[in-house]
Amino acid sequence: MKVLALNSSPRGEGQSKTEIMLSHLVHGMTEAGAEVEIVNLRDKKINTCSGCFQCWTKTPGVCIHKDDMSRELFEKYRQADLVVFATPLYHYAVNATMKAFIERTLPMNEPYFVPLPSGRTTHPERYPHPRAVVLSVAGFHDEEAFGPLSAWAKYLFGKRLVAEIYRPGAEAMAVSLGGSRAQRILAATVEAGREIVTNGGISEATMQQIHEQSVKDLGIWTTVANLMWKTCIAEGVTLKTFVERGLVPRPDSVESFMLIMGMAFNRDAARDTRAVIQFLFSGEVEGACHFDIDNGTIIPSAGRADSPTLTIETPFAVWMDIVTGKADGQNLFMAQKYKVDGDMELLMRFDRLFGR
Ligand SMILES: Cc1cc2nc3c(=O)[nH]c(=O)nc-3n(C[C@H](O)[C@H](O)[C@H](O)COP(=O)(O)O)c2cc1C
């Protein structure tokens, strides 16, 4: 089986979730014996269709445009048994790059109108179209986000549509690429590739694994994602830079601080630690919270603890500068920007205890 795998994400350098999903699907297809060529459409020049119908009239089967579509991609499409249309979900549809590619396949058909028994009308094929697999990834976590795309794909490809693979919450999945959830989803995507080549479709069980919720707690994920966007805006950096620099989402409330501290907590570094750390915040955000650390576990709670091991009294902004690495905790301590009472040795271990 000759497969043409089209990736229309404009993002590269490991950022594209379409690319990650596609590479795993292709892995499975190749293992099952298919001959697969991946084409990154972002590297190609594909003009939008001019709507002149010259490919139907003056030069039947040949487009007026002289670009990568007419030079190489149209022929690759013609020769393929199966084409994977892998696209990021943009405004609940394929992105413009993929749409441009699809529109430019018009010379595959002849112009005549053929009424079908179903009541629909179609155009006869000049050349047989390859079968199709649609793969898409989305930022939102709800499956319904793919509804419009799926309806369109079914209408457009009809019986030629072999499989649809839709991965919601794809950005979240990529955050934990090393995590077990993401690994299960990607392993199922490899399996889907094998099944498409071997069985001509994807089994229900594999599909279910691909659709596994990409995060454990959507509420937490949403809070952290929103903090991340806020931080990007405040720092004037792109999402890519945020990830590359390993920036920390800046908490904007006692609740989100508790969340971030819980995420940063390094269980291994706290294996032999029992302590209660109390924070008393003043300034732009006022309030108190404490963390019970007990041999590798941490329980955050709002309010004051009965007998804390360590109490840190600080303006909220000062401590958030430390949390996000904008300021050095020791320097600020020397400059008396915050006050500490209790186990100083514990404070010295903060970098390791919350360094994850
Ligand atoms: C212009 C634009 C439109 C988008 N529209 C949607 C959308 O309608 N629904 C959604 O869930 N995500 C949407 N997203 C988020 C992308 O689907 C998501 O970031 C995805 O991971 C991008 O794929 P990529 O990582 O392969 O580039 C949009 C992103 C952009 C840039």
The ligand as an SDF file (V2000), in Angstrom:
LIG
                    3D

 31 33  0  0  0  0  0  0  0  0999 V2000
   -5.9830   29.9280   14.1640 C   0  0  0  0  0  0  0  0  0  0  0  0
   -6.2580   28.8480   15.1830 C   0  0  0  0  0  0  0  0  0  0  0  0
   -7.5410   28.3600   15.3140 C   0  0  0  0  0  0  0  0  0  0  0  0
   -7.8130   27.3520   16.2430 C   0  0  0  0  0  0  0  0  0  0  0  0
   -9.0830   26.8790   16.3530 N   0  0  0  0  0  0  0  0  0  0  0  0
   -9.3610   25.8980   17.2400 C   0  0  0  0  0  0  0  0  0  0  0  0
  -10.6900   25.3890   17.3580 C   0  0  0  0  0  0  0  0  0  0  0  0
  -11.6010   25.7740   16.6600 O   0  0  0  0  0  0  0  0  0  0  0  0
  -10.9190   24.4220   18.2950 N   0  0  0  0  0  0  0  0  0  0  0  0
   -9.9190   23.9300   19.0850 C   0  0  0  0  0  0  0  0  0  0  0  0
  -10.1770   23.0620   19.9190 O   0  0  0  0  0  0  0  0  0  0  0  0
   -8.6370   24.3740   18.9670 N   0  0  0  0  0  0  0  0  0  0  0  0
   -8.3440   25.3430   18.0710 C   0  0  0  0  0  0  0  0  0  0  0  0
   -7.0480   25.7960   17.9410 N   0  0  0  0  0  0  0  0  0  0  0  0
   -5.9680   25.1440   18.7180 C   0  0  0  0  0  0  0  0  0  0  0  0
   -5.2180   24.1160   17.8800 C   0  0  0  0  0  0  0  0  0  0  0  0
   -6.0780   23.1550   17.3150 O   0  0  0  0  0  0  0  0  0  0  0  0
   -4.1810   23.4000   18.7360 C   0  0  0  0  0  0  0  0  0  0  0  0
   -3.2870   24.3600   19.2370 O   0  0  0  0  0  0  0  0  0  0  0  0
   -3.4310   22.3250   17.9970 C   0  0  0  0  0  0  0  0  0  0  0  0
   -2.5530   21.6690   18.8870 O   0  0  0  0  0  0  0  0  0  0  0  0
   -2.6160   22.8650   16.8580 C   0  0  0  0  0  0  0  0  0  0  0  0
   -2.0140   21.8050   16.1550 O   0  0  0  0  0  0  0  0  0  0  0  0
   -0.4240   21.7170   15.9570 P   0  0  0  0  0  0  0  0  0  0  0  0
    0.1280   21.5920   17.3450 O   0  0  0  0  0  0  0  0  0  0  0  0
   -0.2000   20.4980   15.1470 O   0  0  0  0  0  0  0  0  0  0  0  0
    0.0060   22.9580   15.2600 O   0  0  0  0  0  0  0  0  0  0  0  0
   -6.7580   26.8170   17.0340 C   0  0  0  0  0  0  0  0  0  0  0  0
   -5.4570   27.3240   16.8750 C   0  0  0  0  0  0  0  0  0  0  0  0
   -5.2070   28.3200   15.9720 C   0  0  0  0  0  0  0  0  0  0  0  0
   -3.7860   28.8290   15.8230 C   0  0  0  0  0  0  0  0  0  0  0  0
  1  2  1  0
  2  3  1  0
  2 30  2  0
  3  4  2  0
  4  5  1  0
  4 28  1  0
  5  6  2  0
  6  7  1  0
  6 13  1  0
  7  8  2  0
  7  9  1  0
  9 10  1  0
 10 11  2  0
 10 12  1  0
 12 13  2  0
 13 14  1  0
 14 15  1  0
 14 28  1  0
 15 16  1  0
 16 17  1  0
 16 18  1  0
 18 19  1  0
 18 20  1  0
 20 21  1  0
 20 22  1  0
 22 23  1  0
 23 24  1  0
 24 25  2  0
 24 26  1  0
 24 27  1  0
 28 29  2  0
 29 30  1  0
 30 31  1  0
M  END
$$$$
